[in-house]
Amino acid sequence: MYSKSGCRGIPDRHPYAPLRNTLDIMPMETDTIEFAGAESGDWFFHCYILYHMMSGMGCIISYAGSPSNPQLPDARFARRKLFQDDRKFYLMANIGLESNGSDGEVLYANTRWLAATEWRLGLKPENGYESETIIGRYLGKMQWWLPFVGFDNHYNSRVKPPGGIGYEPEYNLFGQKSNQANRRTFMAGMRYTLPILVIPEARVDDDGKFRFQLGREDVPISSRLRFNFMANTDKEYMAGFRYVWTKCLSLSTHYDSDLGLGAGLTVTY
């Protein structure tokens, strides 16, 4: 049965009731929406979670030749205000607390700008530590490209510094000497979003070192099990799993080329 607003659903007392045209989509679920375009004007499709909607999960379908809406005397201004609302910034964090140390990311972003800090901190001194902070802006209508600048701080005691006792130079896959032993450097680079949300990243630091990286977070294995991975030309790599226990807690395990194997909890905000 079709309601007057065009969506097929369960009949209720009012043809324009909001819940009549609400579809609950579960994790890993795909749904097809069938509707009759019998009403003129603008149709707003959006996520009912407000911060999702305000960070870009919405779209408008407009029918050409529709009469003007008397409740919107300035339709262009109203549309501009609507698009402005999906530029809201939000804070997000993933904090891993595992037997080999802590790794995670905190980001502050909207549909255009991204400021993020990620870290890896070993429990043992020989595991070292690393933190990367970047600021970037997505380009284009589809926002596949993200140029960024940032700062990288990396210490790894297993890589001996130049001139130190037992120093043996290590090289990245580009044939450049590694600076992982004590790297404090500014950088600039570019990220791109591939079709299945794999993110390649190319960057260069102020020491002239190039790095190419490939990775993805939250690869869905099932409705609760997630896989993530990362590898780059500095011969750093990581792979792990998370089992979503509650909205904010996951059971997690991963192997990191610096930290080794660990298991514990991941806190999501």
Secondary structure by P-SEA (a helix, b strand, c coil): cccccccccccccccccccccbbbbcccbbbbbbbbcccccbbbbbbcaaaaaaaccbbbbbbcccccccccccaaaaaaaaaaaacbbbbbbbbbbcccbbbbccccccccccccccbbbbccccccbbbbbbbbbbcccccccccccbbbbbbbcccccccccbbbbbbcccccccccccccccccbbbbbccccbbbbbbcccccbbbbbbbcccccccccbbbbbccccccccccbbbbbcccccccccccccccccbbbbbbcc
